[in-house]
Amino acid sequence: MGRVTERRRVVRVRNGVAGARADTLVAEEPLEIRLNGKPLAITMRTPGDDFALAVGFLASEGVLGSASDVRAVTYCEGAAEDGTNTYNVVNVQLAAGVPVPDITLERNVYTTSSCGLCGKASLDAVRTATRFPGLADDPVRVSARLLGELPDRLRERQKVFDRTGALHGAGLFSADGELIDVREDVGRHNAVDKIVGRALQAGRLPLAGTVLLVSGRASFELAQKAVMAGIPVLAAVSAPSSLAVDLAVESGLTLVGFLRGGDMNIYAGEERIDLTA
């Protein structure tokens, strides 16, 4: 199985002085996700938690709703031309009776490590596909003071980022700030899929009463993944996109951007944020 980091030679220039040394880089390799043996998607990811990534992706797409929907998740042997296992092809076998979505050439997608499913369908598709439509009724409340502390808590747990400076992080927190899970990946959407996948495997979906924090911007894909997993609060240290805000307003998701210290912009669902503390 691929390593999370790799070493490469680099010439560092500091104060006009050049010197060669080894540098630690984050690994990036393709992962092909197959459903019942048929190719569905390819994503560029950091190796590790590949099974969680695959089932989290399928949960975000509305294919899976619980661990019982999955019969098996395996690496595909003979993925390389010489018959060796590359550990870069994962097959998710659905349990008996679970509907198989229509997998056509038009549906097969290439997912980059930065943007998620480019050209994602309309907001209506997310609303009709979600297994957990009661997101707007989640009564969770989070203090603004606590939200402001979460980026530092996430950063403290990003071990690979400390070595490479090149990984996105996603953290799942309880309403009182307890860290439930943290994942890192070259793609922020992959990090979120790994969190959602691990929750699905543990039988914890929907993730009611939780806060999802991402280290970069809040794209439509990340808002979609939060909605599909039943997460009521999504916070990002950078800006959201306009479509992410539209989805948050329509679905009942609380969306916070530019979360830096005690400062933040609340784009939707402000009733869940306690500003009195």
Buried (B, 14 or more C-beta within 10 A) or exposed (E): EBEBBBEEEEEEEEEEEEEEEEBBBBBBBBBBBBBEEEEBBBBBBBBBBBBBBBBBBBBBBBBBBBBEBBEEBEBBEEBEEEEEEBBBBBBBBBEEEBEEBEBEEEEEBEBBBBBBBEEBEEBEEBEEBBBBBEBEEBEBBBBBEBBBBBBEBBBEBBEBBEBBEBBBBBBBBEBEBEBBBBBBBBBBBBBBBBBBBBBBBEEBBBBBBBBBBBBBBBBBBBBBBBBBBBBBBBBBBBBBBEBBBBBBBBBBBBBBBBBEEEEBEBBBBEEBBEEEE
